Amino acid sequence: MDGRHLIRGRGRSAWVRTVPGRTVLAAARVSLEPWVCPPFTDAGTWGRFTAKVVRTSGCWIWTGAVSDGYGMFHNAANQLLGRRSATVRVSRFLWEAYNGQMAASHVVLHECDTPLCVRYEPGTQHLSAGTQSANLQMAAARDRITNGAHLGRADLRGQHQQSLAIRAAMLTAVAEGVTDPDRLAEILAAVIAKGDPHATQGTLF
């Protein structure tokens, strides 16, 4: 059954709505502006994080470190939470910055199928929290799990190479002075399309 609970931090609070296998932000002030710091991080850390994000009219893309296709972020507070490493996936850092510590059994689901996306806003189909089981079920339903010769709709380059290509394209666009979110979204779509296994397949009849 759906439910709602209140989370609090630093004198601010937000309602979180839970559904089976997932948790999505129901109502909160969500912003990637460096001067609007979420309740569960500090201004310096938030500034470092937002400096690495390029916002298109669709996904908001992380342009910092990448590992296995996912954005990575160094946050010293992770070790204060008892974790072995200060480095965490950017999607987990972002979710925890607004909601507090995530259960170890949960991950952040990229409903937009873009691992470098850090767009976390109510009403958008980008990030939500859920179990790894829910994550795998979503990937299977979208035919994005490779199995031997079966590629499905997974990127031909593999997830890591796709993310590197996206990061490079975003950094190049910004360096060339591109700031229009719609144009950045077009660039992103073109990079993703290059790895689409069905993009060049014609019909048989």
Contacts in CASP RR format, 6 or more apart in sequence:
PFRMAT RR
TARGET T0000
AUTHOR 0000-0000-0000
METHOD contacts of the structure
MODEL  1
MDGRHLIRGRGRSAWVRTVPGRTVLAAARVSLEPWVCPPFTDAGTWGRFT
AKVVRTSGCWIWTGAVSDGYGMFHNAANQLLGRRSATVRVSRFLWEAYNG
QMAASHVVLHECDTPLCVRYEPGTQHLSAGTQSANLQMAAARDRITNGAH
LGRADLRGQHQQSLAIRAAMLTAVAEGVTDPDRLAEILAAVIAKGDPHAT
QGTLF
2 17 0 8 1.000
2 18 0 8 1.000
2 19 0 8 1.000
3 17 0 8 1.000
3 18 0 8 1.000
3 19 0 8 1.000
4 15 0 8 1.000
4 16 0 8 1.000
4 17 0 8 1.000
4 18 0 8 1.000
4 26 0 8 1.000
5 15 0 8 1.000
5 16 0 8 1.000
5 18 0 8 1.000
6 13 0 8 1.000
6 14 0 8 1.000
6 15 0 8 1.000
6 16 0 8 1.000
7 13 0 8 1.000
7 14 0 8 1.000
7 15 0 8 1.000
7 16 0 8 1.000
7 99 0 8 1.000
7 100 0 8 1.000
8 39 0 8 1.000
9 39 0 8 1.000
9 40 0 8 1.000
9 100 0 8 1.000
10 39 0 8 1.000
10 40 0 8 1.000
11 39 0 8 1.000
12 39 0 8 1.000
13 39 0 8 1.000
14 25 0 8 1.000
14 26 0 8 1.000
14 27 0 8 1.000
14 28 0 8 1.000
14 29 0 8 1.000
14 39 0 8 1.000
14 98 0 8 1.000
14 99 0 8 1.000
15 26 0 8 1.000
15 27 0 8 1.000
15 28 0 8 1.000
16 23 0 8 1.000
16 24 0 8 1.000
16 25 0 8 1.000
16 26 0 8 1.000
16 99 0 8 1.000
17 23 0 8 1.000
17 24 0 8 1.000
17 25 0 8 1.000
17 26 0 8 1.000
21 130 0 8 1.000
21 131 0 8 1.000
21 133 0 8 1.000
21 134 0 8 1.000
22 109 0 8 1.000
22 128 0 8 1.000
22 129 0 8 1.000
22 130 0 8 1.000
22 134 0 8 1.000
23 99 0 8 1.000
23 106 0 8 1.000
23 128 0 8 1.000
23 129 0 8 1.000
23 130 0 8 1.000
24 122 0 8 1.000
24 128 0 8 1.000
24 129 0 8 1.000
25 98 0 8 1.000
25 99 0 8 1.000
25 120 0 8 1.000
25 121 0 8 1.000
25 122 0 8 1.000
26 122 0 8 1.000
27 122 0 8 1.000
28 98 0 8 1.000
28 122 0 8 1.000
29 36 0 8 1.000
30 38 0 8 1.000
30 98 0 8 1.000
30 120 0 8 1.000
30 121 0 8 1.000
30 122 0 8 1.000
32 50 0 8 1.000
32 53 0 8 1.000
32 55 0 8 1.000
32 60 0 8 1.000
32 118 0 8 1.000
33 50 0 8 1.000
34 43 0 8 1.000
34 46 0 8 1.000
34 47 0 8 1.000
34 50 0 8 1.000
34 51 0 8 1.000
37 43 0 8 1.000
37 46 0 8 1.000
38 46 0 8 1.000
38 97 0 8 1.000
38 98 0 8 1.000
39 97 0 8 1.000
39 98 0 8 1.000
39 100 0 8 1.000
40 96 0 8 1.000
40 97 0 8 1.000
40 98 0 8 1.000
40 99 0 8 1.000
40 100 0 8 1.000
40 101 0 8 1.000
41 49 0 8 1.000
41 75 0 8 1.000
41 77 0 8 1.000
41 93 0 8 1.000
41 96 0 8 1.000
41 97 0 8 1.000
45 75 0 8 1.000
45 76 0 8 1.000
45 77 0 8 1.000
46 97 0 8 1.000
48 73 0 8 1.000
49 73 0 8 1.000
49 90 0 8 1.000
49 93 0 8 1.000
49 94 0 8 1.000
49 97 0 8 1.000
52 62 0 8 1.000
52 63 0 8 1.000
52 64 0 8 1.000
52 73 0 8 1.000
53 60 0 8 1.000
53 61 0 8 1.000
53 62 0 8 1.000
53 63 0 8 1.000
53 118 0 8 1.000
54 60 0 8 1.000
54 61 0 8 1.000
54 63 0 8 1.000
54 170 0 8 1.000
54 171 0 8 1.000
54 173 0 8 1.000
54 174 0 8 1.000
54 184 0 8 1.000
55 61 0 8 1.000
55 119 0 8 1.000
55 181 0 8 1.000
55 184 0 8 1.000
56 181 0 8 1.000
56 182 0 8 1.000
56 184 0 8 1.000
56 185 0 8 1.000
56 187 0 8 1.000
56 188 0 8 1.000
57 181 0 8 1.000
57 182 0 8 1.000
57 184 0 8 1.000
57 185 0 8 1.000
58 112 0 8 1.000
58 119 0 8 1.000
58 126 0 8 1.000
58 181 0 8 1.000
58 185 0 8 1.000
58 188 0 8 1.000
59 112 0 8 1.000
59 114 0 8 1.000
59 116 0 8 1.000
59 117 0 8 1.000
59 119 0 8 1.000
59 126 0 8 1.000
59 185 0 8 1.000
59 188 0 8 1.000
60 117 0 8 1.000
60 118 0 8 1.000
60 119 0 8 1.000
60 126 0 8 1.000
61 114 0 8 1.000
61 116 0 8 1.000
61 117 0 8 1.000
61 118 0 8 1.000
61 166 0 8 1.000
61 167 0 8 1.000
61 170 0 8 1.000
61 188 0 8 1.000
62 71 0 8 1.000
62 90 0 8 1.000
62 116 0 8 1.000
62 117 0 8 1.000
62 118 0 8 1.000
62 167 0 8 1.000
63 116 0 8 1.000
63 167 0 8 1.000
63 170 0 8 1.000
63 171 0 8 1.000
63 174 0 8 1.000
64 71 0 8 1.000
64 72 0 8 1.000
64 73 0 8 1.000
64 167 0 8 1.000
65 71 0 8 1.000
65 72 0 8 1.000
65 73 0 8 1.000
66 72 0 8 1.000
66 116 0 8 1.000
66 160 0 8 1.000
66 163 0 8 1.000
66 164 0 8 1.000
66 167 0 8 1.000
67 160 0 8 1.000
68 159 0 8 1.000
68 160 0 8 1.000
69 115 0 8 1.000
69 116 0 8 1.000
69 159 0 8 1.000
69 160 0 8 1.000
69 162 0 8 1.000
69 163 0 8 1.000
69 164 0 8 1.000
70 89 0 8 1.000
70 90 0 8 1.000
70 91 0 8 1.000
70 115 0 8 1.000
70 116 0 8 1.000
70 163 0 8 1.000
71 89 0 8 1.000
71 90 0 8 1.000
71 91 0 8 1.000
71 115 0 8 1.000
71 116 0 8 1.000
71 163 0 8 1.000
72 87 0 8 1.000
72 88 0 8 1.000
72 89 0 8 1.000
72 90 0 8 1.000
73 87 0 8 1.000
73 88 0 8 1.000
73 89 0 8 1.000
73 90 0 8 1.000
73 93 0 8 1.000
74 86 0 8 1.000
74 87 0 8 1.000
75 86 0 8 1.000
75 87 0 8 1.000
75 88 0 8 1.000
75 93 0 8 1.000
76 86 0 8 1.000
77 86 0 8 1.000
78 85 0 8 1.000
78 86 0 8 1.000
78 87 0 8 1.000
78 88 0 8 1.000
79 85 0 8 1.000
79 86 0 8 1.000
81 101 0 8 1.000
89 108 0 8 1.000
90 116 0 8 1.000
90 118 0 8 1.000
91 108 0 8 1.000
91 110 0 8 1.000
91 117 0 8 1.000
91 118 0 8 1.000
91 127 0 8 1.000
92 102 0 8 1.000
92 107 0 8 1.000
92 108 0 8 1.000
94 108 0 8 1.000
94 118 0 8 1.000
94 120 0 8 1.000
94 127 0 8 1.000
95 102 0 8 1.000
95 108 0 8 1.000
95 120 0 8 1.000
95 127 0 8 1.000
95 129 0 8 1.000
96 102 0 8 1.000
98 120 0 8 1.000
99 129 0 8 1.000
102 108 0 8 1.000
102 129 0 8 1.000
105 131 0 8 1.000
105 132 0 8 1.000
106 129 0 8 1.000
106 130 0 8 1.000
106 131 0 8 1.000
106 132 0 8 1.000
107 129 0 8 1.000
107 130 0 8 1.000
107 131 0 8 1.000
107 132 0 8 1.000
107 135 0 8 1.000
108 127 0 8 1.000
108 128 0 8 1.000
108 129 0 8 1.000
108 130 0 8 1.000
109 127 0 8 1.000
109 128 0 8 1.000
109 129 0 8 1.000
109 130 0 8 1.000
109 134 0 8 1.000
109 135 0 8 1.000
109 138 0 8 1.000
110 117 0 8 1.000
110 126 0 8 1.000
110 127 0 8 1.000
111 125 0 8 1.000
111 126 0 8 1.000
111 127 0 8 1.000
111 128 0 8 1.000
111 138 0 8 1.000
112 119 0 8 1.000
112 125 0 8 1.000
112 126 0 8 1.000
112 127 0 8 1.000
113 142 0 8 1.000
113 144 0 8 1.000
114 166 0 8 1.000
114 188 0 8 1.000
114 192 0 8 1.000
115 159 0 8 1.000
115 162 0 8 1.000
115 163 0 8 1.000
116 163 0 8 1.000
116 166 0 8 1.000
116 167 0 8 1.000
117 126 0 8 1.000
117 127 0 8 1.000
118 127 0 8 1.000
119 126 0 8 1.000
119 127 0 8 1.000
120 126 0 8 1.000
120 127 0 8 1.000
136 145 0 8 1.000
139 145 0 8 1.000
142 153 0 8 1.000
143 152 0 8 1.000
143 153 0 8 1.000
144 152 0 8 1.000
144 153 0 8 1.000
144 154 0 8 1.000
145 152 0 8 1.000
145 154 0 8 1.000
146 152 0 8 1.000
146 154 0 8 1.000
151 197 0 8 1.000
152 197 0 8 1.000
153 196 0 8 1.000
153 197 0 8 1.000
153 198 0 8 1.000
154 197 0 8 1.000
155 161 0 8 1.000
155 162 0 8 1.000
155 192 0 8 1.000
155 195 0 8 1.000
155 196 0 8 1.000
155 197 0 8 1.000
156 195 0 8 1.000
156 196 0 8 1.000
156 197 0 8 1.000
157 165 0 8 1.000
157 194 0 8 1.000
157 195 0 8 1.000
162 191 0 8 1.000
162 192 0 8 1.000
162 195 0 8 1.000
165 191 0 8 1.000
165 194 0 8 1.000
166 188 0 8 1.000
166 191 0 8 1.000
166 192 0 8 1.000
169 187 0 8 1.000
169 188 0 8 1.000
169 190 0 8 1.000
169 191 0 8 1.000
170 184 0 8 1.000
170 187 0 8 1.000
170 188 0 8 1.000
173 183 0 8 1.000
173 184 0 8 1.000
173 187 0 8 1.000
178 184 0 8 1.000
178 187 0 8 1.000
193 199 0 8 1.000
END
